[in-house]
Amino acid sequence: MAQLDNGGNPPNKLAFCTMGMFIIDKIEYLSNAQASQDRIIGGAGTYAALGARLAAGSRLAASVGWIVDMGSDFPGEFKRLIEAWRTSCVFRFDGARLTTTAWNGYGDNEYRAFKYLTPKLRLDQDSLSDDQLLARSFHMVCSPSRCISLVHGILDRRRKLLQHTATDSAGGGAAAEADRPIFVWEPIPDLCTPEELSRLREAAGYVDVVSPNADEFESFFSEMPGYSSRELMVEHLLGLASRNGEQKPPLRTALVVREGAQGCTTYLGSTKGLHLRAYHQSKERVEDPTGGGNTFLGALAIGMTGTTAPGEGILNNLDVLKESVYCEKRLLLGLVHATIAAGYAIEQIGMPNVSTEDGDCWNGEAYPERFRKYIEREREHIIVQLSSPCG
């Protein structure tokens, strides 16, 4: 497999790397006469990289790391579009295979069907370059067992790499210790089932953020009548209360439940969640929700590293922030960036348009401007929640 770089100048240490794939999407609308869409840029990895790139801004774009596996049918215009983002994307070409392609079927009531049309090529820790391996945050979309495997694999490889680097450095000395990266995990929808509930909690203990959407989260408890409310579900996952005499140590993991048009609610050390409204409050601005969740989580991951534009300073007028648990690991900063970035992803089919000549505008509007508008609009809603004793 030949490997090609995008020609950019990656930073000494990437702020973000996604383990998700690039996919060429085919979209079919099952319940109306809307024309089918062919050859659309997609994939969880692509959208996550988009979210991280939106939050990073043009100056920090090279801090976004990801991999695009190109088959013999990979369109040249796709590569040119991705290069325009100026991320540290690694393009890998293999003329002996087709690019991973998938079919998406959309129906009424947010119904979605999905299947692969060509063999997929998943990424793991051995797929990563040294620079990618040392990223400060990782996005994963996978099963609970694969989540645990990836975390172990990434940390083991990082440790070995740093020990080797320390041994080779002048003067020897003790092996360098890497800061633990931030892990943001998105469970795959097919395994959001009652049978996977125990494995969900086990895997959640390995990551900083676990983020199903609302329907997926409830699906874990669909055959458990004793869990009839969101509060009870959160308690069970995060171990905030004993049930039937069972004691579980509480997790410090943040549970971020993505709620589509209603925004998101985050639980961290309490069943009283922090709710953020979605950026778009009108359905007229939403063309296609595909990739909105992946984009959200890519922006959240890099936001938690602080490698963003705008940075933490823009939240200073949220005067209770320093006293809130949501200040930990820049979680609130990441959540706001996630909300803004997801709004760009769903305004069209495929990727938003970027114009670097106009100040890094996406779909004709600069990202920092949207961020400021959102903070001004939602300031009171956020402050009221952060001011609560349980916040």
RAQUIKA-V944900 format. One record per pair of residues at least 6 apart in sequence whose C-alpha atoms are under 7 Angstrom apart, sorted by the first residue. I is the first residue (numbers start at 0). J is the second residue. Records with the same first field share a line. If there is no record, write none. Layout:
BEGIN
I=J  J
END
This chain:
BEGIN
0=91  92  93
1=91  92  93
2=90  91  92
3=89  90  91
4=88  89  90
5=82  87  88  89  90
7=85  87
8=61
9=61  62  87
10=61  62
12=130  133  134
13=62  63  64  130  131  133  134  135
14=62  63  134  135  136  301  304  306
15=62  63  64  134  135  136  137  301
16=63  64  65  131  134  136  137  138
17=44  47  48  65  137  138  139
18=44  122  123  138  139
19=43  44  122  139  140
20=42  43  44  45  121
21=41  42  43  44  45  67  68
22=40  41  42  99  100  101
23=38  39  40  41  99  100  101
24=37  38  39  40  41  100  101  102  103
25=36  37  38  39  101  102  103
26=35  36  37  102  103  104
27=35  36  103  104  105
28=35  104  105  106
29=104  105  106
30=106  107
39=349
40=349  350
41=349
43=290  293
46=290  293  294
47=293  294  296  297
48=63  65  297
49=294
50=294  295  297  298  340
51=63  297  298  301
52=60  63
53=340  366
54=298  302  307  308  336  340
55=306  307  308
56=307  308
57=359
60=85  86
61=85  86  87
62=86  87
63=86  87
64=86  87  88  131
65=87  88  89
66=88  89  90
67=89  90  91
68=90  91  92  98
69=90  91  92  93  98
70=92  93  94  96  97  98
71=93  94  95  96  97  98
72=97  98
73=98
97=117
99=117  118  119  120
100=115  116  117
101=114  115  116
102=113  114  115  116
103=111  112  113  114
104=111  112  113
105=111  112
123=149
124=149  152  153
132=153  157
133=157
134=180
135=180  181  304
136=180  181  182  300  301
137=181  182  183  300
138=182  183  184  297  300
139=183  184  185
140=184  185  186  187
141=185  186  187
142=186  187  190
143=186  198  199  202
146=202
147=202  205
161=174  175  176
162=174  175
165=171  172  173  174  175
166=174
181=207
182=206  207  208
183=206  207  208  209  300
184=206  208  209  210
185=209  210  211
186=211
188=215
191=215  216  218  219
192=218  219
193=218  219  220  221  222
196=219
200=236
203=209  252
204=250  252
206=252
207=252  253
208=252  253  254  255
209=253  254  255
210=254  255  256  257
211=256  257
212=256  257  258
213=256  257  258
220=226
226=232
230=270
233=270
234=240  270
237=249  250
238=247  248  249  250
239=249
241=247
251=267  268
252=267
253=265  266  267
254=265  266  267
255=263  264  265  266
256=263  264  265
257=263  264
260=277
261=276  277
262=275  276  277
263=274  275  276
264=272  273  274  275
265=272  273  274
266=272  273
269=389
271=389  390
273=384
277=338
278=338  339  342  373
279=342
284=346
285=345  346
286=345  346  347  348
287=345  346  347  348
288=345
289=345
290=344
291=341  344  345
292=341
294=340  341  344
295=337  338  340  341
296=337
298=333  336  337  340
299=333  334  336  337
300=333
302=332  333  336
303=328  329  330  332  333
305=329
308=367
309=367
311=332
317=382
319=382  385  386
320=326  385
323=385  390
324=390
325=331
339=369  370
343=351
344=350  351
351=361  362
352=361  362
353=359  360  361  362
354=360  361
358=365
359=365
360=366
384=390
END
